[in-house]
């Protein structure tokens, strides 16, 4: 065989092997790449969420954003988009108000519950310059402030089509509500308790009955039981300190 023809066959065989090796490497790389994509897709599933509304506010010179969405619920973000608060149970509404009248806006949260007036509350903590949740605040429905004091009172139904009811006197200490008094009203006649207004002083788990009034007492107020509750706490909150 001529030397030139022999060299041609050697070059051709070498080229085919190199092409075959490159092709195999290419197939292997593609499979690995597809596997990596599959793993990545499993680790980061797509979440489709519907944003209902966004409210922005400036508190203590800092920007905060309230965002309500269908899947996640309520989220509070700071100016760096870091999450300050998130809870899927809070999804009815949220706004900035100065609840404790300290000059800083707080976050007032409404919730859809069987008990009317259930609220959530995030107070602004100027020491750390962010918001903190008042844990247990939703146990005090329809909270109202007593002007010029640190005290609040609530109202909630206690059964019998709202003919049995309660109101708690409380204040907030270290981002927790502290109950110090309760008014229980009974006007249903079927609870094993004589109809009347029972007023208790609270200290932790202990309670002391300090007064009992006829249930007809509430008839003397223009706003009925709500007028009585407001008037009593306004005039007597100091007795429960």
Secondary structure, DSSP 8 states (H G I E B T S, - for coil): --HHHHHHHHHHHHHHHHHHHHHHHHHHHHHHHHHHHHHHHHHS------EEEEEEEEETTEEEEEEEETTTEEEEE-TT--EEEEETT--SEEEEE-TT-SSS-EEEEE---SSTT-EEEEEEETTTTEEEE-BTGGGSTT-EE-TTSSEEE--EE-STTTTEEEEEEEEEETTEEEEEEEEEEE-SS-SSS-SEEEEEEEETTEEEEEEEE-GGGGGGSTTHHHHHHHHHHHHHGGGG-
